[in-house]
Amino acid sequence: MTRTVQFLPAALRDFDALDRLIQARVTAALERLASTGYGDVKKLQGRPGDFRLRVGKWRVFFDLDTPGTILVTGIDNRGQAY
């Protein structure tokens, strides 16, 4: 069940704004999700096809519309994400 991870340009800017330790944690969580399907994932209400992956106090938003691809749409702090 290996999937590829792709970032939208806005999500890539969000990722680049994080410090290196948080970037490493987000990368590890996305790699684990892509290879095993495991992670703290929840389907978002009111946003069909959108999911969130919790990484500590950070939220990685993504969709799975394209088979075999995790499309990261944004990364935000928990307090500002919702």
Biopython code that builds the backbone (N, CA, C, O; Angstrom):
import numpy as np
from Bio.PDB.StructureBuilder import StructureBuilder

atoms = [
    (1, "MET", "N", (0.834, -1.192, 0.000)),
    (1, "MET", "CA", (0.000, 0.000, 0.000)),
    (1, "MET", "C", (0.873, 1.248, 0.000)),
    (1, "MET", "O", (0.580, 2.200, 0.723)),
    (2, "THR", "N", (1.901, 1.263, -0.766)),
    (2, "THR", "CA", (2.785, 2.415, -0.816)),
    (2, "THR", "C", (2.162, 3.512, -1.675)),
    (2, "THR", "O", (1.714, 3.265, -2.795)),
    (3, "ARG", "N", (2.141, 4.707, -1.141)),
    (3, "ARG", "CA", (1.627, 5.871, -1.857)),
    (3, "ARG", "C", (2.742, 6.894, -1.986)),
    (3, "ARG", "O", (3.709, 6.873, -1.225)),
    (4, "THR", "N", (2.601, 7.781, -2.947)),
    (4, "THR", "CA", (3.545, 8.881, -3.075)),
    (4, "THR", "C", (2.962, 10.103, -2.377)),
    (4, "THR", "O", (1.745, 10.250, -2.270)),
    (5, "VAL", "N", (3.834, 10.964, -1.911)),
    (5, "VAL", "CA", (3.424, 12.193, -1.235)),
    (5, "VAL", "C", (3.781, 13.368, -2.125)),
    (5, "VAL", "O", (4.921, 13.504, -2.568)),
    (6, "GLN", "N", (2.791, 14.219, -2.383)),
    (6, "GLN", "CA", (3.008, 15.428, -3.172)),
    (6, "GLN", "C", (2.491, 16.620, -2.378)),
    (6, "GLN", "O", (1.530, 16.501, -1.617)),
    (7, "PHE", "N", (3.137, 17.772, -2.559)),
    (7, "PHE", "CA", (2.753, 18.992, -1.860)),
    (7, "PHE", "C", (2.219, 20.013, -2.853)),
    (7, "PHE", "O", (2.790, 20.196, -3.928)),
    (8, "LEU", "N", (1.131, 20.677, -2.497)),
    (8, "LEU", "CA", (0.726, 21.865, -3.242)),
    (8, "LEU", "C", (1.715, 22.978, -2.914)),
    (8, "LEU", "O", (2.351, 22.928, -1.861)),
    (9, "PRO", "N", (1.866, 23.978, -3.774)),
    (9, "PRO", "CA", (2.825, 25.060, -3.491)),
    (9, "PRO", "C", (2.581, 25.740, -2.137)),
    (9, "PRO", "O", (3.542, 26.058, -1.436)),
    (10, "ALA", "N", (1.336, 25.966, -1.762)),
    (10, "ALA", "CA", (1.041, 26.600, -0.472)),
    (10, "ALA", "C", (1.481, 25.702, 0.687)),
    (10, "ALA", "O", (1.988, 26.196, 1.694)),
    (11, "ALA", "N", (1.290, 24.396, 0.552)),
    (11, "ALA", "CA", (1.704, 23.457, 1.594)),
    (11, "ALA", "C", (3.221, 23.403, 1.697)),
    (11, "ALA", "O", (3.766, 23.254, 2.790)),
    (12, "LEU", "N", (3.899, 23.523, 0.576)),
    (12, "LEU", "CA", (5.362, 23.539, 0.591)),
    (12, "LEU", "C", (5.882, 24.785, 1.304)),
    (12, "LEU", "O", (6.876, 24.715, 2.028)),
    (13, "ARG", "N", (5.220, 25.921, 1.105)),
    (13, "ARG", "CA", (5.600, 27.140, 1.844)),
    (13, "ARG", "C", (5.364, 26.956, 3.338)),
    (13, "ARG", "O", (6.187, 27.376, 4.152)),
    (14, "ASP", "N", (4.242, 26.329, 3.705)),
    (14, "ASP", "CA", (3.974, 26.039, 5.118)),
    (14, "ASP", "C", (5.070, 25.155, 5.696)),
    (14, "ASP", "O", (5.553, 25.398, 6.802)),
    (15, "PHE", "N", (5.462, 24.127, 4.944)),
    (15, "PHE", "CA", (6.499, 23.199, 5.393)),
    (15, "PHE", "C", (7.831, 23.908, 5.569)),
    (15, "PHE", "O", (8.530, 23.682, 6.557)),
    (16, "ASP", "N", (8.188, 24.768, 4.614)),
    (16, "ASP", "CA", (9.472, 25.482, 4.684)),
    (16, "ASP", "C", (9.526, 26.457, 5.857)),
    (16, "ASP", "O", (10.613, 26.785, 6.332)),
    (17, "ALA", "N", (8.378, 26.921, 6.329)),
    (17, "ALA", "CA", (8.327, 27.870, 7.442)),
    (17, "ALA", "C", (8.535, 27.186, 8.799)),
    (17, "ALA", "O", (8.792, 27.858, 9.799)),
    (18, "LEU", "N", (8.425, 25.862, 8.835)),
    (18, "LEU", "CA", (8.605, 25.125, 10.085)),
    (18, "LEU", "C", (10.087, 25.003, 10.416)),
    (18, "LEU", "O", (10.940, 25.059, 9.530)),
    (19, "ASP", "N", (10.388, 24.832, 11.727)),
    (19, "ASP", "CA", (11.791, 24.605, 12.066)),
    (19, "ASP", "C", (12.167, 23.162, 11.694)),
    (19, "ASP", "O", (11.293, 22.333, 11.438)),
    (20, "ARG", "N", (13.454, 22.877, 11.668)),
    (20, "ARG", "CA", (13.946, 21.598, 11.143)),
    (20, "ARG", "C", (13.442, 20.391, 11.926)),
    (20, "ARG", "O", (13.169, 19.348, 11.333)),
    (21, "LEU", "N", (13.314, 20.509, 13.233)),
    (21, "LEU", "CA", (12.835, 19.388, 14.038)),
    (21, "LEU", "C", (11.391, 19.048, 13.679)),
    (21, "LEU", "O", (11.051, 17.874, 13.530)),
    (22, "ILE", "N", (10.553, 20.049, 13.540)),
    (22, "ILE", "CA", (9.155, 19.823, 13.173)),
    (22, "ILE", "C", (9.078, 19.285, 11.744)),
    (22, "ILE", "O", (8.261, 18.409, 11.460)),
    (23, "GLN", "N", (9.919, 19.799, 10.840)),
    (23, "GLN", "CA", (9.949, 19.283, 9.471)),
    (23, "GLN", "C", (10.273, 17.788, 9.469)),
    (23, "GLN", "O", (9.667, 17.019, 8.723)),
    (24, "ALA", "N", (11.225, 17.382, 10.303)),
    (24, "ALA", "CA", (11.607, 15.969, 10.379)),
    (24, "ALA", "C", (10.445, 15.124, 10.903)),
    (24, "ALA", "O", (10.203, 14.026, 10.402)),
    (25, "ARG", "N", (9.732, 15.625, 11.898)),
    (25, "ARG", "CA", (8.589, 14.887, 12.453)),
    (25, "ARG", "C", (7.462, 14.765, 11.428)),
    (25, "ARG", "O", (6.852, 13.704, 11.294)),
    (26, "VAL", "N", (7.191, 15.843, 10.712)),
    (26, "VAL", "CA", (6.143, 15.819, 9.685)),
    (26, "VAL", "C", (6.533, 14.860, 8.563)),
    (26, "VAL", "O", (5.705, 14.076, 8.100)),
    (27, "THR", "N", (7.788, 14.920, 8.128)),
    (27, "THR", "CA", (8.265, 14.027, 7.076)),
    (27, "THR", "C", (8.139, 12.570, 7.502)),
    (27, "THR", "O", (7.672, 11.736, 6.726)),
    (28, "ALA", "N", (8.548, 12.258, 8.719)),
    (28, "ALA", "CA", (8.461, 10.887, 9.221)),
    (28, "ALA", "C", (7.007, 10.417, 9.286)),
    (28, "ALA", "O", (6.704, 9.279, 8.925)),
    (29, "ALA", "N", (6.116, 11.284, 9.742)),
    (29, "ALA", "CA", (4.702, 10.917, 9.832)),
    (29, "ALA", "C", (4.104, 10.682, 8.449)),
    (29, "ALA", "O", (3.323, 9.748, 8.267)),
    (30, "LEU", "N", (4.460, 11.519, 7.469)),
    (30, "LEU", "CA", (3.950, 11.341, 6.113)),
    (30, "LEU", "C", (4.513, 10.076, 5.472)),
    (30, "LEU", "O", (3.793, 9.367, 4.769)),
    (31, "GLU", "N", (5.791, 9.786, 5.707)),
    (31, "GLU", "CA", (6.385, 8.568, 5.161)),
    (31, "GLU", "C", (5.730, 7.328, 5.766)),
    (31, "GLU", "O", (5.469, 6.353, 5.062)),
    (32, "ARG", "N", (5.465, 7.370, 7.075)),
    (32, "ARG", "CA", (4.804, 6.240, 7.731)),
    (32, "ARG", "C", (3.391, 6.056, 7.174)),
    (32, "ARG", "O", (2.965, 4.932, 6.909)),
    (33, "LEU", "N", (2.666, 7.168, 6.996)),
    (33, "LEU", "CA", (1.318, 7.103, 6.437)),
    (33, "LEU", "C", (1.346, 6.549, 5.011)),
    (33, "LEU", "O", (0.507, 5.726, 4.647)),
    (34, "ALA", "N", (2.304, 6.997, 4.211)),
    (34, "ALA", "CA", (2.398, 6.561, 2.817)),
    (34, "ALA", "C", (2.742, 5.081, 2.699)),
    (34, "ALA", "O", (2.228, 4.394, 1.817)),
    (35, "SER", "N", (3.603, 4.587, 3.575)),
    (35, "SER", "CA", (4.059, 3.207, 3.439)),
    (35, "SER", "C", (3.169, 2.196, 4.163)),
    (35, "SER", "O", (3.011, 1.067, 3.698)),
    (36, "THR", "N", (2.588, 2.593, 5.297)),
    (36, "THR", "CA", (1.815, 1.624, 6.088)),
    (36, "THR", "C", (0.342, 1.977, 6.223)),
    (36, "THR", "O", (-0.471, 1.116, 6.560)),
    (37, "GLY", "N", (-0.011, 3.229, 5.964)),
    (37, "GLY", "CA", (-1.391, 3.661, 6.186)),
    (37, "GLY", "C", (-1.664, 4.012, 7.630)),
    (37, "GLY", "O", (-2.799, 4.327, 7.989)),
    (38, "TYR", "N", (-0.627, 3.962, 8.474)),
    (38, "TYR", "CA", (-0.791, 4.242, 9.893)),
    (38, "TYR", "C", (-0.520, 5.716, 10.188)),
    (38, "TYR", "O", (0.407, 6.318, 9.646)),
    (39, "GLY", "N", (-1.351, 6.275, 11.059)),
    (39, "GLY", "CA", (-1.172, 7.648, 11.503)),
    (39, "GLY", "C", (-2.440, 8.118, 12.188)),
    (39, "GLY", "O", (-3.487, 7.482, 12.068)),
    (40, "ASP", "N", (-2.354, 9.213, 12.897)),
    (40, "ASP", "CA", (-3.524, 9.782, 13.568)),
    (40, "ASP", "C", (-4.290, 10.605, 12.540)),
    (40, "ASP", "O", (-4.160, 11.828, 12.481)),
    (41, "VAL", "N", (-5.092, 9.914, 11.733)),
    (41, "VAL", "CA", (-5.798, 10.528, 10.610)),
    (41, "VAL", "C", (-7.278, 10.594, 10.928)),
    (41, "VAL", "O", (-7.853, 9.665, 11.494)),
    (42, "LYS", "N", (-7.876, 11.701, 10.557)),
    (42, "LYS", "CA", (-9.314, 11.873, 10.734)),
    (42, "LYS", "C", (-9.886, 12.543, 9.491)),
    (42, "LYS", "O", (-9.285, 13.463, 8.935)),
    (43, "LYS", "N", (-11.048, 12.072, 9.065)),
    (43, "LYS", "CA", (-11.753, 12.699, 7.948)),
    (43, "LYS", "C", (-12.382, 13.983, 8.464)),
    (43, "LYS", "O", (-12.995, 13.992, 9.532)),
    (44, "LEU", "N", (-12.234, 15.070, 7.708)),
    (44, "LEU", "CA", (-12.754, 16.356, 8.140)),
    (44, "LEU", "C", (-14.216, 16.505, 7.745)),
    (44, "LEU", "O", (-14.608, 16.175, 6.626)),
    (45, "GLN", "N", (-15.017, 17.006, 8.683)),
    (45, "GLN", "CA", (-16.432, 17.226, 8.420)),
    (45, "GLN", "C", (-16.617, 18.504, 7.613)),
    (45, "GLN", "O", (-15.905, 19.487, 7.820)),
    (46, "GLY", "N", (-17.566, 18.485, 6.703)),
    (46, "GLY", "CA", (-17.859, 19.661, 5.907)),
    (46, "GLY", "C", (-16.859, 19.924, 4.795)),
    (46, "GLY", "O", (-16.989, 20.906, 4.065)),
    (47, "ARG", "N", (-15.880, 19.074, 4.658)),
    (47, "ARG", "CA", (-14.870, 19.208, 3.605)),
    (47, "ARG", "C", (-14.693, 17.849, 2.952)),
    (47, "ARG", "O", (-13.779, 17.107, 3.310)),
    (48, "PRO", "N", (-15.566, 17.507, 1.986)),
    (48, "PRO", "CA", (-15.523, 16.165, 1.399)),
    (48, "PRO", "C", (-14.164, 15.846, 0.776)),
    (48, "PRO", "O", (-13.595, 16.645, 0.032)),
    (49, "GLY", "N", (-13.666, 14.655, 1.103)),
    (49, "GLY", "CA", (-12.401, 14.202, 0.539)),
    (49, "GLY", "C", (-11.171, 14.705, 1.261)),
    (49, "GLY", "O", (-10.052, 14.340, 0.898)),
    (50, "ASP", "N", (-11.354, 15.546, 2.288)),
    (50, "ASP", "CA", (-10.203, 16.097, 3.011)),
    (50, "ASP", "C", (-9.986, 15.356, 4.327)),
    (50, "ASP", "O", (-10.932, 14.948, 5.000)),
    (51, "PHE", "N", (-8.716, 15.196, 4.668)),
    (51, "PHE", "CA", (-8.313, 14.520, 5.898)),
    (51, "PHE", "C", (-7.272, 15.368, 6.603)),
    (51, "PHE", "O", (-6.706, 16.293, 6.021)),
    (52, "ARG", "N", (-7.026, 15.041, 7.869)),
    (52, "ARG", "CA", (-5.943, 15.678, 8.597)),
    (52, "ARG", "C", (-5.118, 14.613, 9.289)),
    (52, "ARG", "O", (-5.642, 13.602, 9.757)),
    (53, "LEU", "N", (-3.825, 14.853, 9.346)),
    (53, "LEU", "CA", (-2.877, 13.997, 10.055)),
    (53, "LEU", "C", (-2.330, 14.811, 11.210)),
    (53, "LEU", "O", (-1.785, 15.896, 11.005)),
    (54, "ARG", "N", (-2.471, 14.300, 12.414)),
    (54, "ARG", "CA", (-1.987, 15.019, 13.593)),
    (54, "ARG", "C", (-0.541, 14.623, 13.858)),
    (54, "ARG", "O", (-0.209, 13.441, 13.945)),
    (55, "VAL", "N", (0.315, 15.642, 13.984)),
    (55, "VAL", "CA", (1.730, 15.444, 14.309)),
    (55, "VAL", "C", (2.020, 16.396, 15.467)),
    (55, "VAL", "O", (2.394, 17.549, 15.249)),
    (56, "GLY", "N", (1.847, 15.912, 16.703)),
    (56, "GLY", "CA", (2.001, 16.784, 17.863)),
    (56, "GLY", "C", (0.963, 17.887, 17.813)),
    (56, "GLY", "O", (-0.231, 17.614, 17.687)),
    (57, "LYS", "N", (1.411, 19.137, 17.911)),
    (57, "LYS", "CA", (0.465, 20.247, 17.857)),
    (57, "LYS", "C", (0.251, 20.757, 16.431)),
    (57, "LYS", "O", (-0.424, 21.766, 16.225)),
    (58, "TRP", "N", (0.818, 20.070, 15.465)),
    (58, "TRP", "CA", (0.694, 20.470, 14.063)),
    (58, "TRP", "C", (-0.314, 19.595, 13.351)),
    (58, "TRP", "O", (-0.482, 18.425, 13.698)),
    (59, "ARG", "N", (-0.989, 20.155, 12.354)),
    (59, "ARG", "CA", (-1.965, 19.430, 11.551)),
    (59, "ARG", "C", (-1.546, 19.490, 10.090)),
    (59, "ARG", "O", (-1.286, 20.564, 9.547)),
    (60, "VAL", "N", (-1.483, 18.326, 9.466)),
    (60, "VAL", "CA", (-1.152, 18.224, 8.050)),
    (60, "VAL", "C", (-2.454, 17.872, 7.331)),
    (60, "VAL", "O", (-3.035, 16.813, 7.569)),
    (61, "PHE", "N", (-2.903, 18.757, 6.461)),
    (61, "PHE", "CA", (-4.144, 18.549, 5.726)),
    (61, "PHE", "C", (-3.826, 17.960, 4.361)),
    (61, "PHE", "O", (-2.895, 18.397, 3.686)),
    (62, "PHE", "N", (-4.616, 16.954, 3.958)),
    (62, "PHE", "CA", (-4.343, 16.290, 2.689)),
    (62, "PHE", "C", (-5.620, 15.703, 2.120)),
    (62, "PHE", "O", (-6.634, 15.598, 2.810)),
    (63, "ASP", "N", (-5.557, 15.324, 0.852)),
    (63, "ASP", "CA", (-6.669, 14.587, 0.255)),
    (63, "ASP", "C", (-6.133, 13.348, -0.446)),
    (63, "ASP", "O", (-4.950, 13.250, -0.773)),
    (64, "LEU", "N", (-7.039, 12.412, -0.663)),
    (64, "LEU", "CA", (-6.686, 11.135, -1.271)),
    (64, "LEU", "C", (-7.472, 10.924, -2.566)),
    (64, "LEU", "O", (-7.769, 9.786, -2.929)),
    (65, "ASP", "N", (-7.807, 12.003, -3.260)),
    (65, "ASP", "CA", (-8.622, 11.906, -4.472)),
    (65, "ASP", "C", (-7.929, 11.120, -5.575)),
    (65, "ASP", "O", (-8.577, 10.359, -6.293)),
    (66, "THR", "N", (-6.634, 11.294, -5.715)),
    (66, "THR", "CA", (-5.877, 10.571, -6.740)),
    (66, "THR", "C", (-5.387, 9.253, -6.144)),
    (66, "THR", "O", (-4.662, 9.264, -5.149)),
    (67, "PRO", "N", (-5.767, 8.125, -6.731)),
    (67, "PRO", "CA", (-5.323, 6.836, -6.182)),
    (67, "PRO", "C", (-3.801, 6.742, -6.129)),
    (67, "PRO", "O", (-3.108, 7.095, -7.083)),
    (68, "GLY", "N", (-3.303, 6.263, -5.003)),
    (68, "GLY", "CA", (-1.868, 6.077, -4.844)),
    (68, "GLY", "C", (-1.100, 7.338, -4.499)),
    (68, "GLY", "O", (0.131, 7.320, -4.482)),
    (69, "THR", "N", (-1.806, 8.454, -4.219)),
    (69, "THR", "CA", (-1.143, 9.723, -3.932)),
    (69, "THR", "C", (-1.751, 10.388, -2.711)),
    (69, "THR", "O", (-2.972, 10.450, -2.562)),
    (70, "ILE", "N", (-0.892, 10.877, -1.848)),
    (70, "ILE", "CA", (-1.300, 11.733, -0.735)),
    (70, "ILE", "C", (-0.938, 13.150, -1.156)),
    (70, "ILE", "O", (0.241, 13.482, -1.275)),
    (71, "LEU", "N", (-1.940, 13.980, -1.380)),
    (71, "LEU", "CA", (-1.723, 15.359, -1.810)),
    (71, "LEU", "C", (-1.856, 16.275, -0.597)),
    (71, "LEU", "O", (-2.963, 16.515, -0.114)),
    (72, "VAL", "N", (-0.728, 16.785, -0.105)),
    (72, "VAL", "CA", (-0.718, 17.657, 1.062)),
    (72, "VAL", "C", (-1.174, 19.049, 0.617)),
    (72, "VAL", "O", (-0.587, 19.655, -0.280)),
    (73, "THR", "N", (-2.233, 19.538, 1.264)),
    (73, "THR", "CA", (-2.801, 20.832, 0.889)),
    (73, "THR", "C", (-2.432, 21.946, 1.853)),
    (73, "THR", "O", (-2.553, 23.123, 1.510)),
    (74, "GLY", "N", (-1.984, 21.597, 3.057)),
    (74, "GLY", "CA", (-1.598, 22.621, 4.012)),
    (74, "GLY", "C", (-1.066, 22.031, 5.302)),
    (74, "GLY", "O", (-1.323, 20.869, 5.619)),
    (75, "ILE", "N", (-0.322, 22.838, 6.045)),
    (75, "ILE", "CA", (0.201, 22.452, 7.358)),
    (75, "ILE", "C", (-0.003, 23.682, 8.257)),
    (75, "ILE", "O", (0.350, 24.804, 7.893)),
    (76, "ASP", "N", (-0.577, 23.438, 9.430)),
    (76, "ASP", "CA", (-0.855, 24.560, 10.308)),
    (76, "ASP", "C", (-0.777, 24.128, 11.769)),
    (76, "ASP", "O", (-0.887, 22.945, 12.092)),
    (77, "ASN", "N", (-0.589, 25.100, 12.630)),
    (77, "ASN", "CA", (-0.602, 24.889, 14.072)),
    (77, "ASN", "C", (-2.023, 24.580, 14.500)),
    (77, "ASN", "O", (-2.972, 25.135, 13.947)),
    (78, "ARG", "N", (-2.180, 23.715, 15.464)),
    (78, "ARG", "CA", (-3.493, 23.289, 15.919)),
    (78, "ARG", "C", (-4.388, 24.462, 16.287)),
    (78, "ARG", "O", (-5.573, 24.461, 15.954)),
    (79, "GLY", "N", (-3.845, 25.451, 16.961)),
    (79, "GLY", "CA", (-4.641, 26.588, 17.418)),
    (79, "GLY", "C", (-5.131, 27.473, 16.289)),
    (79, "GLY", "O", (-6.120, 28.186, 16.461)),
    (80, "GLN", "N", (-4.482, 27.451, 15.155)),
    (80, "GLN", "CA", (-4.853, 28.299, 14.028)),
    (80, "GLN", "C", (-5.481, 27.525, 12.883)),
    (80, "GLN", "O", (-5.942, 28.127, 11.913)),
    (81, "ALA", "N", (-5.507, 26.208, 12.977)),
    (81, "ALA", "CA", (-5.900, 25.384, 11.836)),
    (81, "ALA", "C", (-7.399, 25.317, 11.618)),
    (81, "ALA", "O", (-7.846, 25.186, 10.478)),
    (82, "TYR", "N", (-8.181, 25.404, 12.672)),
    (82, "TYR", "CA", (-9.619, 25.153, 12.511)),
    (82, "TYR", "C", (-10.420, 26.420, 12.583)),
    (82, "TYR", "O", (-11.645, 26.384, 12.466)),
]
sb = StructureBuilder()
sb.init_structure("model")
sb.init_model(0)
sb.init_chain("A")
sb.init_seg("    ")
for serial, (resi, resn, name, xyz) in enumerate(atoms, 1):
    if name == "N":
        sb.init_residue(resn, " ", resi, " ")
    sb.init_atom(name, np.array(xyz, "f"), 0.0, 1.0, " ", f" {name:<3s}", serial, name[0])
structure = sb.get_structure()
